[in-house]
Amino acid sequence: MAKFLYRVGRFSFEKRRLVVLLWLGILAACAVGASQAPTAPPDKFSIPGTESQQAFDLLAQRFPGSKSDGAQARIVFVAPDGTQISSDANKAAVEKVVAEVAGSSQVKGVLDPFQTGAVSKSGTTAYATVNYDAAPNDLTSATKDALTNAAADGKAAGVTVEIGGTALQAKPDMGGATEAIGIAIAAIVLMITFGAFAAAGLPLITALIGVGAGIMAIVAIGMSTTTTTLAMMLGLAVGIDYALFIVSRYRTERREGYGPEEAAGRAVGTAGSAVVFAGLTVVIALAGLAVVGIPMLTEMGLAAAATVAIAVTIALTLLPALLGFFQRAVMPKAFRKALRAKAAEDGTAGRDTVVEPAPAGKPNMGTRWAQFVVRRPIPILLLSLIGLGALALPVTDLQLAITGDESQPTSTTQRRAYDALAEGFGPGFNGPLSVVVDVKGAPDPKAAVAQVSSTLAGTKGVVSVSPAGFNPAGDTAMLSVVPSTGPSSEQTKDLVQTLRGEASGLREATGAKMLITGTTAVNIDLSQKMSSALLPYLAVVVGLAIILLMVVFRSIAVPIKAALGFLLSVGAAFGVIVAVFQWGWLAGLFGVTQTGPIMSMMPIFLIGVVFGLAMDYEVFLVTRMREAFAHGEDAKSAIVTGFRHSARVVVAAAAIMIAVFSGFIGGGEPMITMMGLGLASAVFFDAFIVRMTLVPAVLALLGDKAWWLPKWLDRILPNVDVEGESLRQVSPEREPEPALV
């Protein structure tokens, strides 16, 4: 591996113009493909293999004329205090709003509350349902303005008017300011780390090229725009990090006395090997999301995995090519000054020459920290475990749900509409259960549906059951059941289980098959799907990663320690999410205005992403330790050597990732804020507490045993030479390098 990548690095450096042109051609091809690609299909969330999804599929099959992906608005009217919504003045205001909305574009139909009986028992609240013939993301600004202007007219007449539903649903703001903030902070960190504009700029340039190629490829093949969210996040973060490690190694090799081309080859052969295996762990973790069996999650994982693979390829090829154009510029100012002085002394001005290795200076911060940990491994290990354990305690109160308007800030019209409906019609009104009855083959379809309706109405916890609506063929009916409790309550979940338990008896008695769906039912099915997929997912991803790390480090203890460290960091990250988003701790600091359950897909999503990133830091940090140990240093000295060379860049890489992810905390959407905070905190815990503290403490306690591998396993595992031992056999040319470009 090291020799192959060494040759790739030297080739890219030597043929830099050709390599740059090839990448420009790839970018152009992706751009053309993206520009000519048809509009991506709207995002469709499905949970294959669940009762909820069976109900949705049956509805789509038996009610072919119904378009379920169209936007919907629910306009809620509340009469002024002391009046009824049906009074002449209030009724006129409501009907005016309904008429205005009905006359706007993209409207499929409007249900007048006075004609449909959508008025509360108290007579103070009513609602009108607006159906659109376009998906929420396809509604024009004119359509949305017509809706909000009509509501404003109703308010001017003295009626409280709020709008719920999906019509005013805003697309998550994943571009512009959020990425700009992350890139700006990354640039500052890179400047502090390298002290040279070129060295700081190359990782940013290559990362942006990788993200651009990845996003355009996603668009070109017709994947939904939602998949670009994770791809953009990770592509930017790992693209900068991978380039950072290779540029740092290039600078180290130059200071060791190698010429530019040889240094580029050795940087790609050593740090590049770590990049390959770090990238592989991320790809495995992301592609492994397919194990869950949710198409949207699978698409997001595969798209992000492909973007990470592009970032790895760019770091191994385009980056050494660009180093060829900035051979001196990426080096520190002092090194460039010494280079010019030597060139003048040797009479080789204008040509890049080999300089003597820099003398060892005083120990850097990484060295001093490693020495501190190695001398006191037990107390540091205990403190770290106690701290991470305490942070993970809130996980015991983790509540999962599919969040809706109830999770919106109270300042939004969607949340106010939700609260008004709950107050006027009862808490269960916002989360009705949809009951689909398949009577195909039943002896008496109408009698069967009537018995189903009677059974539903007689079940404790049910407030009302709507009249059955049959499809044209008369073999399927749909009913709406309003529970007495809200969609997120445990009582509603128990009600769903009770109703599903009654299905078998009804089928035996009537021949009808009853399926329950709706918000609460989908929550239950999704939670069960996630729970059942979690262990297989962890087994596949962690198992493959442990095998991969065994190959890299020739050790059993190091991969197992890496996996256990990941569990600690992800547990602490979940604790932070629960404390902020459920309990409300420091909620104002992160712009969280409404607490509530955590999104159902967040745990397994966060586990997948964080595992890949955690293994990144493990590979980058421990590879240097393994390299020192393989070259003859004792176990404790190897830890210190690894930190001397890698701690600074690992800290910089973690700071960059935290900056990129933190930029998404201010995205406005609760899910995006949760994602940004979860990833940023997980990277912080993993990089600074697990990898920079727990890892050296555990390795110091294990000593040489950390690198033990049974002889029979050593013979089986391939030797990938990630520490670059084979490069010692390479005799670098000590002749002056070609003139600088």
N, C-alpha and C positions, 0 to 999 in steps of 0.2 A: 504493500500500500504506500509506504513512505517513498520508495524509489519511483513508483509510478507517478505519484503526485509531484514529486521533485521534478520529473521530466515535464509534466504538464505546466508547472510553474515556470520553468526555464523556457519552454516553447512559447508560452503566452507572452513572456517578457521579451523574447527575441523577435517574435512575429507580432509585436503589439499593434501595428497598424491593421494587419489582417484581422486580428481578434476583435478589435474595436469595430471594424467595418461589419464583421459577422453579427455582432450584437446589435448594431444599428439596423442591420437588415431584419433581424428577428423582431425588433421593436416595430419597425415599419410594417412587417407582415401582420403582427398582432393588431396594430392600429387600423390597418385596412380591413382585417377580419371583423374587428369590433364595429367599425363604421358601417359595414354592409350587413351586419347581423340583424335578423328580425327582432322586433321588440320581445323582450323576455316575458314569459308567461307570468301571471300574478302568483304571488306566493300562496301555496296551499298547504295548510297544516293537516297532517293525517297521522293516525296512530294505528297502523295495521295490526290486525289480530285482536282488537278490543271490541266490546259490545257497542260502544259509542260509534266507532268507525263502521261497524256493520249496519247500524241504523242510518248513518249518513249515506252509505253506499246504496242501501235499499231505497232511500228517498230519491237519490239521483236516478236510479233505475226505473222506479215506478211512477215518479212525477217528472218526466223528462222536460216538461215546459218550464219548470221552476229554475230560476237562476240564483244559486245560493251565494255567489261571490259578489253580488252587487252591494253597493254601500247602502246603509240605512241610517236614518235619523229619527230620533224620538223627541218630538217637541213637547216639553212639559209646561203646562199652564197652571199657575197657582193664583187663586183669587185674592184680592186685598182682604185684610183682616175684617171680619164681620160681614162678609158678602159671600155669595155663592158664585161658582164659575158659570152657572147657567142663567144668571141675571142678564137682562137685556144688554147692558153696556159691556159686561165681560164676554158674553157670548158673541157679540158683534166684533169685539177685538180678536177673539180666537178665530172666528171664521174669516176675518180679513187676513190674518197671518197664514191660515191654511190656503186661502185663495192665491196669495202672493207666491207661496212656495210651489203650489201646483202649476203655476204658469211659468216657472223657471226651466232652464234647459237641463237635460239629462234626468229629469224626473219621470219615473215609471208610473207612479201612482201615489196618492195621499189619502189616508183614511181619516175622515172627519170624526173627532171624538164623540160628537153628539149623535152621529148616525150609527156608530159602532158600539155605543154604550161604554166608552173608555173614560168614565167619570167615577171618581171615588165615592164610597158610600157616604162620606161626610159632605160631598158636593162641593168641596173646595179645590180639588185637583182634577185635571184631565190631561190626556196626552193624545197627540196625533202622530201617526207612523208614516214616515216618508220613505218610499222605496225608489232607489235609483237604478238605472240600467248600466251603470259603470262601477268598476271596483273603486274602493276608497282612494287609492293612489292615482286613479285616472280622472277623478273629479276635477273640473277646471276651477280656476280662481273665481270666475264669474258665477259658477254654480254655488260655491261656498259663500260668496258674498251675498248672493240672493237669499240664502238661508239665514245668515246672520243679520242682514238688513230687515228681513221680515220679523225676526225676533225683536229687533230694536223698535220697530213700529208697535209691536204688541206691548212692550215695556212702556213706551210713550203713552199708551192708552191706559196705563195704570195696572196692568196685569204682569205678574212675575213670569218671565219666559226663560226657560233654560233648554239647552240642546244636548241630548245624549246620543249614543250610537256611534257608528264608525265614520259618518260623513265628514266630521271635522277632525278626524284622526290625522295627526301630523306625522310625516315620515321622519324617522330618527335622523337627527343632524349628525352624519358621520363624516362630513367633509369640512374643508376650510379651516375654521379656527381651531378645532380640536387637534388636528394633525399639525397645524402650524405651531401650536404651543409645544407639542412634544418634540418636533424637529428643532425648534429654537433652543430648548433646554438641552437636547442631545448635542447640538453644536457647541454650546457652552462647555458641557462636560468633556467633549472631545478636545476642545482647545486647552482646557486645564490639564487633561491627561497627556496630550502630545506636545503642546507648546509650539505647534506649527500649523499654519493655515491649510497647507496641502494635506497633511496627515489627518487633520480634522475633517477636511472636505471630502476626501475619497470615500470613507464609509457612508456618508450621507448621499453622495452621488450614486454609488452602487446600490444602496438600499432603495432609493427612489426609482432607479431603473428597474430593479427587480419587482417592486410593487406595481409599477406601471405595466410591465410585461404581464404579470400575473392577473391584474384586474382586467386588462384588455383581452386576455385569453379567456377569462371567465365569461365576459360579455360576448365574445366571438362564438363560443360554443353554445350560447343560449341559456346559461344558468341564470337563476333569478338573482336580482340585485341584492337580496338579503345575504347571499353567500359572500359578497365582497366585504362585509363588515369584519368578520374574523380574519379573512385573508389580508385585509389592509392593516389591521392591528398587528398581527404576527409578522407579516412580511416586512413591515417597517422596523419592528423591534429586532428580529433576528438578523435581518439584512445588515443593520448597523453593527450589531454585536459580532457577527462572523467576520466582517471586514475589519473591525477593530482588533480582533485577535491576530489576524494575519499581518496587518500593518505593524502592530506592536512587535510581532516576531521578526518581521523584516528589519525593523530598526535595531532589534537586539543582535541579529546576525551581522548587520553592518558594524555595530560597535565591537563585535567579536573579531573583526578584521576581514570579513568577506566582502568581495566586490558586489556591485548592485545585482547583476544577473544571478550570481551564485546565491546571494542572500534571498532573492525572490524565490529561487527554486527550493532552498532549505526552509523558508517560511511556509511555503505551500506544502512541502513534504512533511513538516512536523505539525505546525498549528493547523494546516489544512486537513491533516488526518483527524485531528480532534473535531474540526468543523464538520467533516463528513459524518462521523459517528454521532455527534451532537444533533446534527440535522436529521439523521436516521431515527433517533429516539423521538424527536418532535413529530416526524412523519408517521411513525408507528402509533403514537398516542392520538393523533388527529384522525388518521385513517381508521383507527380502531373504533371510532365513534359509530361506525357502520354496524357494530355488534348490537347496538341499542335497538335498531330496527325502526327508527323514525326517519323517514326520507329527508326531511328538512335538515335534521342534525347531520345526517350522512353527507348531504351536499355541502354543508358548511365545512365539515371536517375535511372532505376530499379537496375542496377548493383551497382551503388554507394549507393543506399538506403540499399541494402542487406549488403554491406560492413559496413555501419554505424550501422546496426542492430547487426552485429557480434561484432563490437567494444563495443556496449552497453552491450551485453551478457558477453563478456570477463571482462569488468570492474566490473560487478556484481558477477562474479563467480571465474574466474581465479585470479583476482587481490587480493581478500581477502585470497585466498589460498596461494598465494605467500607471502602475509604479514605474514602468519603463519610461514614461513621460515626465515623471516627477522624482527622479532618482535621488537627487539631493534635497529637493524642497520638502520631502516628508521627514527629513532628519532634524534634530534639534539645532538651534542656532549655533551652539558651541561646537557641535560636530561639523557643521558646514564650514565654520571658520577654520577649524583644524585641517579640514580637507583642502581648503584653498591654500593654506600655509604650506602643506606638504606638497601640493601640486606645484607651487611656485618654487619650492626648494628643489624638487626633482626635475623641474623644467617641463612639466606636463600640464600646464595651464590649459583649461578648456576640455580636459579629459578627466573622467572620474577614476580615481586611483584607489588602491587598497590601503587602508590606514591600519596602524597597529591597534590591537585590542585596547579598549579604555581600561585604565587601572581601576581596581575595585575601590569604591568610595565607602562612606559610612553606611551602616545598615539602613535600609528604607523602612517605611512604616509597616509594610507587609512582613518583613523579616522580624522586626521587633514584636509584632503581634503574635506571629507564629511561635517565637521563642517564649513569649509569655504563656501561651496556651499549653505548649509542650511541657513546661515546668509545672503547671497546675491543672492537669487534665480532669481530675475527679471533681473538684469544686466547680469548675467551669461547665462540665458536662451536666452536673446536677442543677445548677442555676438555669441553664438553657432549657432543660427538660421541664423544670417547674414553671418557667415563664411561658413556654409554648403550651403546656398543659392548661395553665390558667386562662390563656387566651382562647383555648378551644372549648372551655366550659359552656359557653352559650349554645353550642351545637346541640346540647341535650334538649333545647326548647325549639329546635328547628321545625318550622311549619311550611309546607309547600302548597302552592296553588297556582292556577293560571290567573294572573291579575287582570283586572278590567278597570272600569271607570271608578270603582271604589278605591283604587290605589292612586288616583289622580289627586293633585293638591286641591284643597277646598276653594282655591281662587279660580279654578277652571269651571266653565259652564257644564262640562261633562259630569264632574263630581257633584255639582249642585243639583243637576237633573236626577242623578242617582239617588241623592238624599231625599229629594222631594217625592219621588216615586215610592221610596221605602216608607216615608211618613204617611203618604196618602193612601197607598194600596197595601202596605205591609212589607216586611223585610224580604219575604220570599218572592215578591213580584219581580225583583231584578234578576232572579236566577231561576226562571221556570224550567221544569223538566219536560223534555219533548219525548213523547211516547209514540213509537211507531208500531203498528199492529199489522202483521202479515197474515191475511186471512185467505190466501190462495190455497185452495184445497179444503177449506173449512166447509162443513155441511150447510151452515147458515151464516154467511159473513156478517150481516147486520146484527143478528142476535149475538154473535161472538163478540163484536166490538161493544155492544151494549153491556154485556157482562163484564168485559174488561173495564169499561168506564165506571160501572157500579162498584167493582172491586177497588179501583183507584180511589174513588170518592169516599169509600168507607175505611180507608187506611188512615190510621192516626198520624197526624202531621201534615195532612193534605187540606188546604183551604178551599180550593176549587179545581174543577176539571172542565175544560172547554168542550163544546160539542165536537164530535168527530168529523174530520174532513176526509172524504174518500177521493181517491184518484179516479180518472175516467173509467178505468177498467174495473173498478169496484173491488179490487183484491188487496188494497192497502189503505189503511186509515192512519191519520195522525191526530193526536190529542196533546193539549198543553196542560200540565199539572203545576199549580202554584203551591209551593210548600209554605208552611207557617213560619219558617226560619230562613235566614239569609243564605246565600250561595256558599259561603265559606265556613258555615257553622258545622259542628260535629253532628248536630241533630239532622241536618239535611243530608249529610253523608250516610247516616244510619237509615234515613228514609229511602235513599236510593238502593241500598243493600236490601231493605225489606221488600221494596217493589220488585226488584230483580228476583228475589226469592219466591215471589208469588207467580212468576212467569211459568214455571213448570206445571203447577197445578192448573192454571188457566189453559195451557196447551192440551193437557189431558182432557179437560172438561169441554173445551170448545174447538180444539184443532187450530187455534190461532197462536201465532208466535209473537210475543211482546218483547220489544227492545227499548231500553231506556237510554236516552242521551240528554244533552244539555250541559251547562257549565259545570255543575257539581259532578255529574256523571263523568264528564271528560277529565276533570281533576282526579277523580278516583282511578280511572283507567290509566291515565298518564303516570300517576304515582306508582301504581302497581307495575307498569311497564318499566319504569326507571329502576324500581327496587329489584325486579327480577333480572334486569340486564346488568346491574352494577357489579355483581361478583364475576360473571363471565367476562365482562369488559376488563376489570382489574386483572383477572387471571391471564387474559390474552396479552394485554398491553404490558403489565409489569413483568410477566413471564418472558416475553420476547426481549424486553429491555434488559432484564437481568442476564439473559444469555448473551446479548450484544455486549454488555459491559464486562462480562467474563472474558469474552474474546479480546476486548480492548485492554483490560487491566491484568489479565492472567491471574485472577484472584476470585475467591468465593466470597470473602468477607466484604470487600469493597462494594460489589453490586448490591448485596443484601442491605448493607448500611445505607446505601444511596436510596433504596426503595423505602426503608423505614424513615429516613429523614424527610422524604417527600410526604409521607403520611402526617408527620408532625406539622410541616409548614402548611399543608392544605387544610388540616384541622384548625389551625390558628386563623387561617383566612376565612373559613366558614364562621368561626366565632365572631370575627369582626363584622361580617355581613349580617349575622343575626342581631348582634348588639346595636348596629346602626339602623338597619331597615325594619327589624321587628320591635326592638325595645326602644329605639329612638335616641340612643346615646350618641351625642355629637352629631345628631341629624342635621341641625342647622348649618354646621360647618361644611357639610357635603351637599347642601342644597336639597335635602330630603324633607319634604313638607308633610308627607303622609306615611305612617308606618303600616305594616301589614305583612302577610305571608311572603315567603321567597318564591320566585318563579320556579315552577316544577323542574324545568330543564337545567337550571343553573348548577346544581351539584355535579352532575355527571359531565356537563360541559366544562366546568371549572377544573374538575379532576383531570380531564383529558389534556387541557391546555397547560395547566400548571405542571403536570408530570413531565411533559416534554421540555418545558423551560427549566425545570429543576435539574433534569439530567444534563442540560446544557452546561450549567455551572459546575456540576460534578465532573463532567468530562474535561472542561477547560482547566479546572484547578488541579484535579488529581492526576491528569495526564503528565503535568510537569513533575509531580512527585514521583510518579512511576518512571519517568525518564531519568530522574536523578538516581533513583534506587537501582534501575537497570544498569546505570553507568558506574555503579560501585559504591554509592553513598549508603550509610546505615539508615535505618528507618526514620529516626527522628531528624537526622540531618536532611533527609530527602523532603520531609514536611516543610522545613524551613526554606530549603531551596525552591520548592514549588511555590511557596508564598512570595519569596523574593522576586520571582519572575512573573507570577500570575495574579497576585492579589490586587495590584493596582488596576489592571485591565478588567478583572472580574468585578471590582467595585464600580468601575466606570460603566461596564456593560449593564450591571444591575440598575445603576442610576438612570441610564438611558431608557431601559425598559419601563422602569417606574414612571419616568417622565412621559413616555408615550402613552402608557395605560392611564395615567392620572389625567391626561388631557381629555379623556372620554368621560370623566366624572361630571364635567359641566355640560354634558350633551343634552340635558333637559329631560330625556326619556328615562323613566325609572329603571327599565331593564339595562339601558346603556350605562347609567350611573352605577348600578349594581355590578355590572360586568367590569367596568373600569376600576372600581374600588377593590373588588375581589382579586383581580389579577395584580394590581399594584401592591396590595398588602401581601399577597402570596409570594411575589417576587422578593419583596423586602425580607420577609421571614426566612425564605429559603436561602437567599444569597448571603445575608448578613448574620443570621443566627445559626442556620443549619450548616451551610457549606463553609462559612468563614470561621465558625466557632465549634460546632459539634463535630464536624469532620476531622479537623486536626486533633481534637481531644480524643476521639475514638481511635484514630490511627496511632496516636502516641501510646495509648493504653495497649493496643494490640501489638505494636512493635513489628518485628519481621513477620509475625503470623498474619498480618494484614495482607501480605502478598503471597500467601501460601496457596498452592493449587495442587491437587493430587496428580501424580505422574501420569496415571491413565487418562485423566481428563486433559492434561497438558498435551498429550499425544493426539487427542481427538480434535481439540479446538484449533482452528487455523491461526497462524501467526500473522497478524496484520501489521505488526511493527509500528504501532501508533507513536512510540517514543522516538522513532527515527534512528534506531541503532544501526540499520543498514547504511545510513548516510555517512557513517564514520568511514566506510570503505571508499567513499567518493573522494577523490583528490581534487580539490578545487584549484582552478587555474589562478595563479598569483600574478598574472600579467595585468597591465592596465586595461580597464574596460573601454569599449568604444566611446567615441565622443558623445557628450550629452545632446539630447534633442532640444 
